[in-house]
Amino acid sequence: MKAEKMAKLANDLNKFSAKKWVLINPPAIAQWDPVPESYNNPMNLGLLHVAQVLLFLDCEVEILDLQNDNNLNDLNQKLKSLNARADYFGISNNYFRTFESSKYIADYIVSNYQKNVLIGGMHAGYLEENPWKDDEYIDRWEGEFKRVLSFKDRISLPLPYHLWPNLHDTDLILDVSQGCSAKCTFCLKPQLYYRSQEVIETDLDYLCQNVGIDNQIVYTTYNFGEIKQKDEIILDILKPKGITFQTQSRPDQTYNNGFDFLKKAREAGLEELYLGLETINPEVLIRYKKTKNPDEYVNAAKNVIEWCSELDIHVKLNLIIFDGEGPEHLDNLRTFLDVMKVHLSGFILGPLLCFPGTALYEEKPAPIPMKPSQEEYFRKRNCYPVKLNELWDFDESLKQCEDLMSEYKFEDRRLIRSFNLEP
């Protein structure tokens, strides 16, 4: 069954309804990759949305979380027990490091059980130059059963958290909003939406009653405060619960919302803020459509970082080395970090990756020089690191990132990960 037939299957209510499904969260870092330090157990939001639709169709649904099954023998043992448990299998390949493990699981199920498999997620759904495009199990994105349950109805239903195994040992997710209205050319752009106040309250009540308030909750949004009034409503819901949460935002968006909005978020439980600074290079900020006013953007970041320090919010920066940047850029970044480090809890730094589905991919930037094994690594994941300058190959770019990160020691590094892509 080819991809187009599977797409037709996804729109056929008679085929889908009242069936048994097993939805699989594959190893995020399988035996093909080293497990990074401080790796957590994140809940897979895409699988929960798919499960929500299938339950609407009166299907029996089971979620199998394999993200920590890094041993191939253990993984095979779990796969051996799947045959009688489902008519259909769904795999969420929502992270480029799961590309190979998702393919392995799908091949195992089809070869051994001759069962139907759908692979969803933004890293499985690329249609151009997709190494799986001739395979029979491909679906684009996750939960897009548009003729089964409308988008508006789907985001109006509570998520089936009760299906998630080992809920107490999982990084909890409160789905508030997804998507972003910014135009950054290196980033994917899902549709912007906010879920309703009623459904968020229902989800939050379930988590608090069944898991408790000791677990920090991830407040999912691409850009916290993008619609300030809507996020303020959610903060009013969160505050009485006594929980703590983390989220992410753009520095200019947070600055424009003002100190009082950030203070309100802190009072509602905001403990960690990931700030998508990306770079302080004016030319890059304009070229990649991060902002039209680089000086204002960087000054906004400085103000937000200082606000977070004043409010006792752990602020951590997402940073990228872009094409055209090199040693001089890193020296400028060091100067910035030297000034701001007293206020920071950490940062992540890595070379620019180019993914299908982005405007950057359409420009076809040159890949960075790599070893054959590294080229194979990224080919299997359908992405590649972009050439940064004439001095660095891939190994040297990683060394530069690691060396700079090692220069700064932060008291709190709970969620800071090394950008280690060595095969």
C-alpha positions, 0 to 999 in steps of 0.5 A: 500500500503506497503513501497515497493509498494510506492517505485515502485510508486516513479519510475513510471512517469505516476503515478507522472506526471501532478498530484497535490501535497501538500508538508508539512513541519511539526511542528519542535516542536509540542505540544509534545515538548516545543519550545526552546528559539530563535527558528527560521523559517528555510526553508526546503531545502528537500521540495524545492528539491522535489518540483523542481523534481515535477515541472519538471514532470509538476505537480502542487505543493503547499508547506504548512509550518506548523512548527510553528503550535504548537497548535493541534486545529489549526493544525487540522483546516489546515488539514481539508482543504487539501482534494481537494487540492492534489492527493498526499501529501509529508511530510518532516520528516528531524528532530528527533523532527518532528517524532511524528507530521509527523506520526500524519499528515500522519495518518490524511490524510490517515484516513480522505481522503484515499489519498497517502502520502509519508514521506521523510527525513533522519529520516523517511527513516531508514529501520531497527527498524523503528517504521513505517516500516509496514506502507504504507507511507515510502520513503527513503531520500528526492528528490531521484527520480533517474529515474525521474530526474538524480542527476546531473540534479537535482542539476543543476536546480534553486530551486523554492523559489517562492513556499515557503509561507511567504518567508520574515519571513523565515530563507533563505537558499542558497544551496551551497553544501551538504555532507561531506568526513569526517568519523566521526562515529556518523554522517550521511554521505550524498553524497558530492556535490557542485551546479554549479556557474550558478544555485547558482547565479540564486538562490541568485539573486531571493532571493535578488530581492524578499526578499532583503538583510536585511535577513541573509542567511544560506550558506548550507554546512556540511563543509565550505571550504571543496573544497576551490576553489569552495567555493572561487568562491561562495564568489566572487558571494556573495561579491557584493550582500552586504548580511550577511550569516552564515555557519558551518565548521570543525576547522581543515578544516578552519585552513588548508584553512588559515587566508586569506580564512577566511578573504575573507569569512568575506569580502564576508559577513560571520557573524556567523561560527558554528565550529564543535569542538565536544570535546577536549578529545583526546581519543574520537577524535580518537575513533570516527574518528574525527581526527588522531591527537588530539593535532593538531585538538584542536590547529587548533580550538584555532587558528580559534577561535582567527582568527574569533575574529580578523575578527569580525566573531561570532564563536559558538561551537558545543560540545557533551558529549561522552560515557566514559566522565564525570565530569573530562571531563567537568572540562577540557572543562571548562578550555578550555572555560575559555581561549577561552570565550573572543573570543566566541559568544556562544556554544551548549552542549548536550549528544551524540545521536545515530541515525540509519544510522550511524556507531555508531548505528551498534556498538549498544552502551548502552542507558543512564538510563531514565524514561519510559516517556523519553524512549517512547519519543526517541522510537518514534523518532527512536534514543536514548542518549548514556550512558555516565558514571556510575554517570549520568542518562539522567536527570543528563546529561542534568542538567550537560549540562545546568549548564555548559552553564549557567556559560558562558554569551555571548553578542550574543546568537541569535541562541544559543539554549538549549538542552532541551529534557524533554518530 
